[in-house]
Amino acid sequence: MSYSFPYIVFILVLLLLALLQTAVPLTEKSQRCLSILSIVLFILFIGGRGFIGWDWTNYYRDFINAVPLKDFTSHKWTFNEPGWNIYISFFFTITDLVGLHGQAAYNFLVFFSTLIDALLLYAFLKHSVTHKYFVFALAVFFVFYGFTFETDLMRNVKGLLIFLYSLRYIESREWLKHYLLFALALTFHWSIIVLAPCYFFIHRRMPLLVVLALFVVGNIIYLFGLPSVSLIIRQVAHFMPEEMQERVLNYVDNAIFSRVYGFTLGYIERTIAFLLVLFVQHRMISDDKPLLIYINAMTIFVLICLYGYEFDIFITRFGALFSFGCWVMYPMLLKYLDRVTAPVFAILISTVIVIKMHNLSNNILYDYENFLVQKTHTYEQRKYVFDLYQDELKRKR
């Protein structure tokens, strides 16, 4: 059986709920119930996961070797972000108090960490897309970096979701509230610093001619495989401290981290969706001005994918921080496109979602188990499988 089967079943359930929400006349209460149901399913499916993905070994080791809050300052932490370390220490304190240790304690962390993510995500999507498009937005989130965030980038996703909650204060121009939340987000992962300037420009309309020019040039660079970001990174690296320079150049030169994408399904999907957004953006902004934030975020995301195509890790770590524009814009296109184009777009994106879900999860490292309903393999068993296959799978990524 395909390793991706449980994930495809989950995403098909979300798409079915999304179809009910968008295509069937429902009361506001019924739509809200479907939104809540989708979030509950998300918590149970991701929060109950066993050891899946690439980075669980680091997070497991970090948590098992943690200390209670009373000993926080004397401990040498694996990661440098203080917010994450306090977070881990807090959950370690709780599990220690209730007598959970080892794998059971880590499962506790995973479940309640997912619960917190889900609550922040619910608040963001409810504010941004309304309940009618909520489940479709959740499905888009899950496949467009959300799955990777939840399984492999647990620090990053906390920071990003806190930042997304602060977007409402960009809308209302309350800089102090925004930057207080931004400071909190930054304590979970340093990459959030990339989002620091957003308060000053992301709510402003970008000149259409400038956007189109950047888009056309980016497509030429992408399709013809011309070097762009790599040239800049190599020059900037010479001014970095020696240790950081070595690490950055390793990313540039390592084939694992510098995969070239080419003419892919993702490229086609992004291009079609972006051009459709440009086509209807005037109506979107006239009807709901805060959507401009998400149009701009999607624009930045698309441009990063084009200009930074040489580096998979650059897109995953930095471009993905702006993918929230897609999480909002794809559902909003269903609202603003005409009656013929909207269903066609929905079918296209739903097909892409299922294909991407298969590609993301169809290897042995994603052999799904759920500790809420079954006895899962031990850490030692999954670590053995991980060590056995990781090098081979990295070469295939």
C-alpha positions, -999 to 999 in steps of 0.1 A, spaced: 0 0 0 12 35 -8 27 54 21 7 84 10 -27 67 13 -37 80 48 -27 115 38 -47 114 6 -78 101 25 -74 130 49 -71 156 22 -100 142 3 -122 144 34 -112 181 37 -120 187 0 -154 171 4 -161 193 34 -149 223 14 -173 213 -14 -202 212 10 -192 246 24 -188 264 -9 -214 247 -32 -243 239 -9 -265 268 5 -258 266 42 -266 288 72 -237 306 89 -240 282 118 -237 252 96 -206 266 78 -190 273 112 -197 237 123 -179 224 92 -150 248 99 -147 235 134 -151 199 123 -122 203 98 -100 218 126 -108 189 149 -99 164 122 -67 183 116 -58 181 153 -65 144 155 -47 135 123 -15 157 128 -16 159 166 -18 121 169 10 114 144 38 91 152 74 97 142 71 109 106 91 132 84 127 144 86 133 165 117 114 146 144 148 131 155 161 166 165 129 176 182 126 144 201 162 146 213 157 182 222 126 175 243 138 144 260 170 161 271 151 192 283 148 204 319 120 218 340 115 256 341 132 258 375 164 246 359 160 266 326 189 289 329 215 262 338 207 240 307 226 240 275 198 241 248 200 225 213 183 255 196 191 292 201 156 306 201 145 315 237 108 313 231 110 278 218 133 267 246 109 281 272 80 265 254 98 231 255 107 235 291 71 244 300 58 212 284 86 192 300 76 205 334 40 194 328 49 160 316 73 155 344 46 165 369 20 141 355 45 112 353 49 111 315 84 103 302 102 93 270 79 87 240 47 92 259 59 127 270 69 136 234 35 124 222 19 148 247 40 177 233 31 169 197 -6 167 204 -9 199 224 16 217 202 -7 209 172 -37 220 192 -21 254 198 -12 257 161 -48 248 151 -62 275 174 -39 301 159 -47 289 124 -84 289 130 -82 325 142 -62 335 112 -84 318 85 -117 329 102 -105 364 101 -91 362 65 -115 341 44 -148 337 64 -163 303 71 -177 297 36 -141 292 23 -125 281 55 -121 243 48 -108 249 13 -82 274 28 -73 247 54 -67 222 26 -46 247 7 -26 255 38 -20 218 45 -5 210 12 12 243 5 38 241 32 15 235 62 22 198 63 60 205 61 57 232 88 38 209 112 60 178 108 95 193 102 95 230 111 78 230 145 97 262 156 91 280 123 53 274 123 49 288 158 66 320 148 47 323 115 13 317 130 19 343 157 30 367 130 -2 359 110 -23 368 140 -6 402 141 -16 410 105 -49 424 118 -28 452 135 -12 460 101 -47 464 88 -57 487 116 -22 504 116 -15 496 153 23 493 151 29 486 188 6 456 190 19 443 157 56 445 167 50 431 202 36 400 186 63 400 160 89 401 188 72 371 204 72 353 170 109 360 165 117 341 198 105 309 181 126 311 150 151 336 137 139 334 101 108 354 110 131 385 109 125 384 71 89 396 78 100 426 99 95 452 71 60 440 62 43 466 84 55 494 62 47 481 27 26 450 26 -7 469 29 2 492 0 -8 486 -36 22 477 -58 23 493 -92 9 467 -117 36 475 -143 63 469 -118 48 436 -107 43 424 -143 79 434 -152 93 415 -122 71 385 -131 82 384 -168 119 387 -159 115 361 -132 99 337 -157 128 342 -181 153 335 -154 134 305 -142 126 289 -175 161 294 -190 179 284 -158 198 317 -155 218 322 -123 203 350 -101 202 346 -63 233 323 -63 254 352 -77 242 376 -49 246 350 -22 282 342 -32 291 378 -31 274 385 2 289 354 18 324 369 15 314 395 41 301 370 66 319 355 96 339 324 85 317 298 101 285 313 87 302 318 53 311 281 52 275 271 61 259 294 35 283 283 7 276 246 16 239 253 10 247 269 -24 271 241 -35 252 211 -20 229 194 -46 205 184 -18 198 220 -9 201 235 -44 177 215 -64 166 231 -97 128 229 -102 122 235 -139 88 233 -157 68 216 -130 32 212 -119 38 238 -91 51 263 -117 20 259 -138 -4 261 -108 13 292 -94 14 310 -127 -23 304 -135 -34 314 -100 -12 345 -99 -24 357 -133 -60 352 -122 -54 371 -90 -40 400 -110 -70 399 -133 -95 402 -104 -75 421 -78 -92 454 -84 -126 439 -75 -111 421 -45 -95 453 -31 -126 474 -38 -148 449 -19 -123 440 9 -92 462 12 -73 440 37 -71 414 9 -43 436 -5 -20 422 22 -25 387 9 -22 397 -27 11 413 -19 22 382 1 14 359 -28 32 382 -52 64 380 -30 60 342 -27 57 338 -65 87 360 -72 108 342 -46 99 309 -63 110 323 -97 142 342 -87 153 317 -60 146 286 -80 182 274 -76 177 267 -39 151 244 -25 160 254 10 158 291 2 122 287 -10 113 263 19 128 285 47 121 320 34 96 318 4 73 296 25 70 325 50 49 343 24 29 313 13 1 325 35 -9 347 6 -18 315 -14 -37 301 16 -60 331 14 -60 340 -23 -68 305 -37 -101 304 -17 -109 340 -25 -105 333 -63 -135 310 -59 -155 340 -46 -144 365 -72 -140 345 -104 -171 341 -127 -194 311 -125 -176 292 -153 -140 299 -143 -144 294 -105 -154 257 -107 -126 250 -132 -101 266 -109 -114 247 -80 -110 214 -99 -75 224 -110 -63 233 -75 -80 203 -59 -62 180 -84 -29 197 -76 -36 194 -39 -41 156 -41 -10 151 -64 12 173 -41 0 154 -10 10 121 -27 44 135 -36 50 149 -2 42 118 18 49 88 -4 81 74 12 88 52 42 97 82 64 60 91 63 47 57 72 17 70 91 8 59 126 -15 75 152 -8 70 189 -44 81 197 -59 49 182 -30 24 179 2 12 194 30 29 174 66 19 168 91 29 193 116 57 189 144 31 184 125 13 157 117 44 137 152 58 142 166 26 127 144 30 96 153 67 94 190 61 95 187 33 69 168 53 43 176 90 49 206 93 26 189 75 -3 158 96 1 177 129 3 193 122 -31 158 117 -45 143 149 -31 
